[in-house]
Amino acid sequence: MSKFQHWLMTLIWIAAWIIGFIAVHFRDELNGHHQLTILHKALASTVIFLTALRIVWRLTHSVPPLPASMSPAMQRLAHLGHYALYAIALIALPLSGWIWSSVADKPIMMLGLVHLPALVAPAPKYYGLAKTVHQFLAWSIGLVVLAHAGAALKHHLVDKDGVLTSMLPGRVPRK
């Protein structure tokens, strides 16, 4: 369950990030009717729901141990990276987008099915701030996600310690 959810959330998050980038930076060319923005919100809002499930799972199931070949400093860095992913990518970023939509008085439909209520009252004077916060978090966590992917590739290609392959669904956890 955890591995499947990891990869599902990864795909949704990356798709939402790319669609959000295109929606903002190519607004006139590709997002004139805001269809990409609507899709971005539909995908990104599911991350909030899946994160709640993931946190419940994580609180009730232990995390596989990191390879013994990793130094204590590298293990601490790995844990900090995972905390950053949870805190920023899975909680702060989606919530900042929800706040931005709320400030702008724009609806969010989770997967196009469930209308999410506004988190704050519409406030056009805070639109620019909400947008800046959301975009800053998106770029910041984008770098953390790239570092996470890079670390996984390092484990696979350099360390050859089975970390990446152990994260594939159906694989036995590493010892």
Secondary structure, DSSP 8 states (H G I E B T S, - for coil): -HHHHHHHHHHHHHHHHHHHHHHHHTHHHH-TTSHHHHHHHHHHHHHHHHHHHHHHHHHHS------TTS-HHHHHHHHHHHHHIIIIIIIIHHHHHHHHHHHTT--EEETTTEEE--SS---GGGHHHHHHHHHHHHHHHHHHHHHHHHHHHHIIIII--SHHHHTSTT-----
